[in-house]
């Protein structure tokens, strides 16, 4: 097993914990995992999440400003937005308008 495979597995575990209707950021996940400089690696994990046998709700992970930066990794250009809107997100120009209201911080919600 490659070192990043273990990190990716830990990322997927956190992402599977995000409740419907809530979102978090790449950086919040990286900080929770004790690797605050690894936001990009969290993004790489999200890019590969569709290969997992157990569903990973990758649509609930956005950048620190609530922008849908990973939307091009979904099956269509509007899929990520549609999934989030179905869960109560208000989105304009690829950005979640009610981001602070929906933000889910794993540091506060999960225990190590």
MIDOSE-1310 file (N, C-alpha, C; in nm, 2 decimals, decimal comma, always signed):
residues 112
xxxx	+0,08/-0,12/+0,00/+0,00/+0,00/+0,00/+0,09/+0,12/+0,00; +0,06/+0,22/-0,09/+0,13/+0,34/-0,09/+0,09/+0,43/+0,02; +0,18/+0,52/+0,06/+0,15/+0,61/+0,18/+0,03/+0,69/+0,15; +0,01/+0,74/+0,03/-0,10/+0,83/+0,00/-0,23/+0,75/+0,00
xxxx	-0,23/+0,61/-0,02/-0,35/+0,53/-0,02/-0,41/+0,54/+0,12; -0,32/+0,53/+0,22/-0,37/+0,54/+0,36/-0,43/+0,68/+0,39; -0,36/+0,78/+0,34/-0,42/+0,92/+0,36/-0,55/+0,93/+0,29; -0,56/+0,88/+0,17/-0,68/+0,89/+0,09/-0,80/+0,81/+0,17
xxxx	-0,77/+0,70/+0,22/-0,87/+0,62/+0,30/-0,92/+0,70/+0,42; -0,83/+0,77/+0,48/-0,87/+0,86/+0,60/-0,95/+0,97/+0,55; -0,92/+1,03/+0,43/-1,00/+1,14/+0,38/-1,14/+1,09/+0,35; -1,15/+0,97/+0,29/-1,28/+0,92/+0,25/-1,37/+0,89/+0,38
xxxx	-1,30/+0,85/+0,48/-1,37/+0,82/+0,61/-1,43/+0,95/+0,66; -1,36/+1,06/+0,66/-1,41/+1,19/+0,70/-1,52/+1,24/+0,61; -1,50/+1,23/+0,48/-1,60/+1,27/+0,39/-1,74/+1,20/+0,40; -1,72/+1,07/+0,43/-1,85/+0,99/+0,45/-1,92/+1,03/+0,58
xxxx	-1,85/+1,10/+0,66/-1,91/+1,15/+0,79/-1,99/+1,28/+0,77; -1,97/+1,35/+0,66/-2,04/+1,48/+0,64/-2,18/+1,45/+0,62; -2,27/+1,51/+0,71/-2,41/+1,48/+0,69/-2,47/+1,55/+0,57; -2,58/+1,49/+0,51/-2,65/+1,55/+0,40/-2,69/+1,70/+0,44
xxxx	-2,67/+1,79/+0,34/-2,70/+1,93/+0,37/-2,59/+2,01/+0,43; -2,48/+1,95/+0,45/-2,36/+2,02/+0,50/-2,25/+2,01/+0,41; -2,15/+2,10/+0,42/-2,03/+2,09/+0,33/-1,91/+2,12/+0,41; -1,79/+2,09/+0,36/-1,67/+2,12/+0,43/-1,57/+2,15/+0,32
xxxx	-1,45/+2,19/+0,36/-1,34/+2,23/+0,27/-1,23/+2,13/+0,27; -1,15/+2,14/+0,16/-1,03/+2,05/+0,15/-0,94/+2,08/+0,27; -0,92/+2,21/+0,30/-0,83/+2,25/+0,42/-0,88/+2,20/+0,55; -1,01/+2,20/+0,57/-1,07/+2,16/+0,70/-1,04/+2,01/+0,72
xxxx	-1,05/+1,93/+0,61/-1,02/+1,79/+0,62/-0,87/+1,77/+0,65; -0,79/+1,84/+0,58/-0,64/+1,83/+0,60/-0,61/+1,86/+0,74; -0,66/+1,97/+0,79/-0,63/+2,01/+0,93/-0,68/+1,90/+1,03; -0,80/+1,84/+1,01/-0,85/+1,74/+1,09/-0,75/+1,62/+1,09
xxxx	-0,70/+1,59/+0,98/-0,61/+1,47/+0,97/-0,46/+1,50/+1,01; -0,44/+1,62/+1,06/-0,31/+1,66/+1,12/-0,21/+1,69/+1,01; -0,26/+1,73/+0,90/-0,17/+1,76/+0,79/-0,22/+1,89/+0,71; -0,22/+2,00/+0,79/-0,28/+2,12/+0,74/-0,23/+2,17/+0,60
xxxx	-0,11/+2,13/+0,56/-0,05/+2,17/+0,44/-0,09/+2,08/+0,32; -0,18/+1,99/+0,35/-0,22/+1,88/+0,25/-0,35/+1,90/+0,18; -0,40/+2,03/+0,17/-0,53/+2,05/+0,11/-0,53/+2,00/-0,04; -0,43/+2,02/-0,11/-0,42/+1,97/-0,25/-0,43/+1,81/-0,25
xxxx	-0,37/+1,75/-0,16/-0,37/+1,60/-0,15/-0,52/+1,56/-0,12; -0,59/+1,63/-0,04/-0,73/+1,60/-0,02/-0,81/+1,61/-0,15; -0,77/+1,72/-0,22/-0,84/+1,73/-0,36/-0,81/+1,62/-0,45; -0,68/+1,57/-0,45/-0,65/+1,45/-0,53/-0,73/+1,33/-0,49
xxxx	-0,75/+1,31/-0,35/-0,83/+1,20/-0,30/-0,97/+1,22/-0,36; -1,03/+1,34/-0,35/-1,16/+1,36/-0,40/-1,17/+1,32/-0,55; -1,07/+1,36/-0,63/-1,07/+1,33/-0,77/-1,07/+1,18/-0,80; -1,02/+1,10/-0,70/-1,02/+0,95/-0,72/-1,13/+0,88/-0,65
xxxx	-1,22/+0,96/-0,58/-1,32/+0,90/-0,49/-1,43/+0,82/-0,57; -1,45/+0,85/-0,70/-1,54/+0,78/-0,77/-1,50/+0,63/-0,80; -1,37/+0,60/-0,77/-1,32/+0,46/-0,78/-1,35/+0,38/-0,66; -1,40/+0,43/-0,56/-1,42/+0,36/-0,43/-1,54/+0,27/-0,44
xxxx	-1,53/+0,15/-0,38/-1,65/+0,06/-0,38/-1,76/+0,11/-0,29; -1,73/+0,18/-0,18/-1,83/+0,25/-0,10/-1,84/+0,39/-0,13; -1,96/+0,44/-0,15/-1,99/+0,58/-0,19/-1,92/+0,68/-0,11; -1,86/+0,78/-0,17/-1,80/+0,89/-0,11/-1,87/+1,02/-0,16
xxxx	-1,94/+1,09/-0,07/-2,01/+1,21/-0,11/-1,92/+1,33/-0,14; -1,84/+1,32/-0,25/-1,74/+1,42/-0,28/-1,80/+1,55/-0,31; -1,92/+1,56/-0,35/-1,99/+1,69/-0,38/-2,00/+1,78/-0,26; -1,98/+1,72/-0,14/-1,99/+1,80/-0,01/-1,85/+1,86/+0,02
xxxx	-1,75/+1,85/-0,06/-1,62/+1,91/-0,03/-1,59/+2,01/-0,14; -1,57/+2,14/-0,09/-1,55/+2,25/-0,18/-1,42/+2,33/-0,13; -1,39/+2,44/-0,19/-1,27/+2,51/-0,15/-1,31/+2,60/-0,03; -1,21/+2,67/+0,03/-1,23/+2,74/+0,16/-1,33/+2,86/+0,14
xxxx	-1,36/+2,90/+0,02/-1,46/+3,01/-0,01/-1,59/+2,95/-0,05; -1,61/+2,82/-0,05/-1,74/+2,76/-0,09/-1,75/+2,75/-0,24; -1,64/+2,76/-0,32/-1,64/+2,75/-0,46/-1,63/+2,60/-0,50; -1,71/+2,56/-0,60/-1,72/+2,42/-0,65/-1,60/+2,39/-0,74
xxxx	-1,48/+2,39/-0,69/-1,36/+2,37/-0,77/-1,35/+2,23/-0,82; -1,41/+2,13/-0,77/-1,40/+2,00/-0,81/-1,51/+1,96/-0,91; -1,59/+2,05/-0,96/-1,71/+2,02/-1,04/-1,68/+1,94/-1,17; -1,56/+1,97/-1,22/-1,53/+1,90/-1,35/-1,49/+1,76/-1,33
xxxx	-1,49/+1,71/-1,21/-1,46/+1,56/-1,19/-1,59/+1,48/-1,18; -1,70/+1,55/-1,20/-1,83/+1,48/-1,19/-1,88/+1,45/-1,34; -1,98/+1,37/-1,35/-2,02/+1,32/-1,48/-2,07/+1,43/-1,58; -2,11/+1,54/-1,52/-2,15/+1,65/-1,61/-2,12/+1,78/-1,54
xxxx	-2,12/+1,89/-1,61/-2,07/+2,02/-1,56/-2,16/+2,07/-1,44; -2,29/+2,03/-1,44/-2,38/+2,08/-1,34/-2,41/+1,98/-1,23; -2,35/+1,86/-1,23/-2,39/+1,75/-1,14/-2,36/+1,79/-1,00; -2,24/+1,84/-0,97/-2,20/+1,88/-0,83/-2,30/+1,98/-0,78
xxxx	-2,33/+2,08/-0,86/-2,42/+2,19/-0,82/-2,56/+2,13/-0,79; -2,61/+2,04/-0,88/-2,74/+1,98/-0,86/-2,75/+1,90/-0,73; -2,64/+1,82/-0,70/-2,64/+1,74/-0,58/-2,65/+1,83/-0,46; -2,57/+1,94/-0,46/-2,57/+2,03/-0,34/-2,70/+2,10/-0,33
xxxx	-2,76/+2,15/-0,44/-2,88/+2,22/-0,43/-2,99/+2,13/-0,38; -2,99/+2,00/-0,42/-3,08/+1,90/-0,36/-3,07/+1,89/-0,21; -2,96/+1,93/-0,16/-2,94/+1,92/-0,01/-2,95/+2,05/+0,06; -2,99/+2,16/-0,02/-3,02/+2,29/+0,04/-2,92/+2,40/+0,02
xxxx	-2,82/+2,37/-0,06/-2,72/+2,47/-0,08/-2,78/+2,57/-0,19; -2,74/+2,70/-0,17/-2,78/+2,80/-0,26/-2,65/+2,84/-0,34; -2,65/+2,82/-0,47/-2,53/+2,84/-0,55/-2,55/+2,94/-0,66; -2,46/+3,03/-0,67/-2,45/+3,13/-0,78/-2,31/+3,13/-0,83
xxxx	-2,30/+3,13/-0,96/-2,16/+3,13/-1,02/-2,07/+3,04/-0,96; -2,11/+2,91/-0,94/-2,02/+2,80/-0,89/-1,98/+2,83/-0,74; -2,05/+2,91/-0,67/-2,01/+2,94/-0,53/-2,13/+2,92/-0,44; -2,11/+2,85/-0,33/-2,22/+2,83/-0,23/-2,24/+2,96/-0,15
xxxx	-2,36/+3,02/-0,17/-2,39/+3,15/-0,11/-2,41/+3,13/+0,04; -2,47/+3,03/+0,08/-2,50/+3,00/+0,23/-2,39/+2,91/+0,28; -2,26/+2,93/+0,24/-2,15/+2,84/+0,28/-2,13/+2,84/+0,43; -2,13/+2,96/+0,49/-2,10/+2,96/+0,64/-2,21/+2,89/+0,72
xxxx	-2,33/+2,90/+0,67/-2,45/+2,83/+0,74/-2,44/+2,68/+0,72; -2,38/+2,63/+0,61/-2,38/+2,49/+0,58/-2,24/+2,42/+0,63; -2,14/+2,51/+0,66/-2,01/+2,46/+0,68/-2,01/+2,36/+0,80; -1,94/+2,25/+0,78/-1,93/+2,14/+0,87/-1,78/+2,12/+0,90
xxxx	-1,74/+2,15/+1,02/-1,59/+2,14/+1,06/-1,56/+2,01/+1,13; -1,49/+1,92/+1,06/-1,46/+1,79/+1,13/-1,38/+1,81/+1,26; -1,31/+1,92/+1,28/-1,24/+1,94/+1,41/-1,34/+1,95/+1,52; -1,46/+2,00/+1,49/-1,56/+2,02/+1,60/-1,66/+1,90/+1,60
xxxx	-1,68/+1,84/+1,49/-1,78/+1,74/+1,47/-1,74/+1,59/+1,50; -1,61/+1,57/+1,48/-1,55/+1,43/+1,49/-1,45/+1,43/+1,59; -1,42/+1,31/+1,65/-1,31/+1,30/+1,74/-1,21/+1,20/+1,68; -1,09/+1,23/+1,71/-0,98/+1,15/+1,65/-0,97/+1,01/+1,71
